[in-house]
């Protein structure tokens, strides 16, 4: 949904000498022309749909898009990490904007509500959004229900365990 991100990825691919097809479409309505060896969902871009059911539909769709033995890589903020590193707010400067973030937990650590307030002279942007949180156990169960043959939960891209030293929740699901 963010054309500038797709364009940045395209520029990086070209600069790296990679031949990549970029597709900008809502994953919920995307119908591939074939199957993929790898599908990737990075930088906590999972858990923003309106319900857990929509998250499950997304996982099932990712599974269906994979060739036999294909790999789905998902990286997100795990519930355990959200609890470990939780802060109610923070302030910082980025690209000339003063940024204030506010975080609240809803339910039994089910959802983290995020509010971002960005200000610079004459401009103010105030946005809120919800991120559904999954524990390592919950995400492994979700991958199983979505039809993945196997699922491995890691604490980072370096393969570390998903434990108190984890940097993020990384899930590798095999078709």
N, C-alpha and C positions, 0 to 999 in steps of 0.2 A: 504493500500500500504506500510505500515511500519511494517514489521514482528516483530521488537523489541517491538513495542507498544502492539501487540497482545500477545506476550509472557509475557510481564509485566502484562497485564490484566489476563492472565491465571494463573500466579503465585499468584496474589492477590486473585483471586477466590478460588484457592486451599487453601491458607492460611486462608481464611475466611470460609472455609467449604462449599462453594457454588458449585453446580453442574451446570456448564455453558458450552454450546457448542459454540465454537468460530469459526467463518467463516471469512476467508479473501478472499474477492472477490470484484470486481468493482460493486458498487451499481447499475450502469446503466445496467449491464448484469445479475445481480443476479436474480435467479428464486427460490423462497422458495418452500420447500416441503410441507408446510402447511401455517398457518397464525400465527401471533404473537399477544400476549396481549399488548406488549409494544415494541416500536422501539425508539432508543435514538441516537441523533446526538449532541455531545457536543464539547466544546472548540473551537468555531468559525471554525468548519470544514464544513461550508455551505457557498456557494458563490464563489467557486474556479473553477467551470466548465467554459467553454469558452463562455457561453451565458446565458441570463435569461431563454431562452427556455429549456436549459439543467437543470437549477435549478428547473423549473416547472416540468419537466419529473421526476426528483428525488423526489419531493414532491408527485406527483401522484403515483409513485412506492411505496413510504413509505405508502401511504394510502391503496394501494392494498394489501400490505403485512400484514395489521392489521386485526385481527378478529373483528367481529361486537362489537362496544363499546370500541375497543382497543385504546391505547393512543400513540401518537407520541410526543416525547419531543425533541425540537430543541433549542439549546443555541448558540448564536452568538453575534457578535458586531453589534449593531443597528446603523443605520445612525445618529440618534440623539446623541448617545454616542460618535461616532467617531468625530462628529463636536465639541461636548462639550470638549472632552479630547485631541483634535488634537495637535500633536507636529510634527515639521518637522524632528527632528532627536533626537537620544539619544545614549549615550555610557555607557557600563557597562562591567563587567567581569563575565564570567560564565564558570566554570569547566576548568580554565586555558586559556580560550580564551578571547581576547579583542573583544567586539562586538560593532559594530556601526550600527544603524538602520536609514534608511531614508524613509520618507513617503511623498507621493504626492497624491492629490485628482484629479481625472479626471472627466470630465463632470459635471453634476449638482449633485455632491456628489454621483455619481453612483458607482465609483470604487476607492478603495484605493490601490495605488501601493506601495508595500513594498520591500525595498532592505535591505538585511542583509549581512554585511561584517564581517567575523570572521577571526581573525588573532592570531597566536602564532608563536614563532620562527620557521622559515622554512616552514610555512603553511599559506595559505590564501584561504578562501572560500568566494565567492561573488555570492549571489543568489537574484533574484527578482521574485516576484509573485504578482498577482492581487487578491483582495478580493472585490467581488461585495457587495455593501451595500444596506440594506433594512431598511426602516423606520418601526415603529410598524404598521402603517396603511397599508403599502405595503405588509408586511409579512402576515397580517391578510387576505388581499385580495387574496394573492397567495394561502394560505391554503384553502380558500373557493373555488377558481377555481380548486384546485387539488382534490376536492371532500370530504373534511372533513366536518362532520356534525356540528362541533362547533370548535371554536378556542379561546383560552384565551392567552393574551399577558401579561407577567409579567416582572418586573424589576430585578428579581433575583430568586434563588431557594428557598428563604425564603418566597416567595409569595408577596413581596412588589410590588407596582404599577410601571408600566413603565412610569416614569416621571423624573424630574430633579435629583432625588436621586437614579436612577437605577444603578445597578452594571453591568448588562448585559441584553441582550434581550432574554428572555426565552419564548418559545411558546409551548402551550399544545394543540394539535389537537386531537379531538376525531373522531373515524371512525363512 
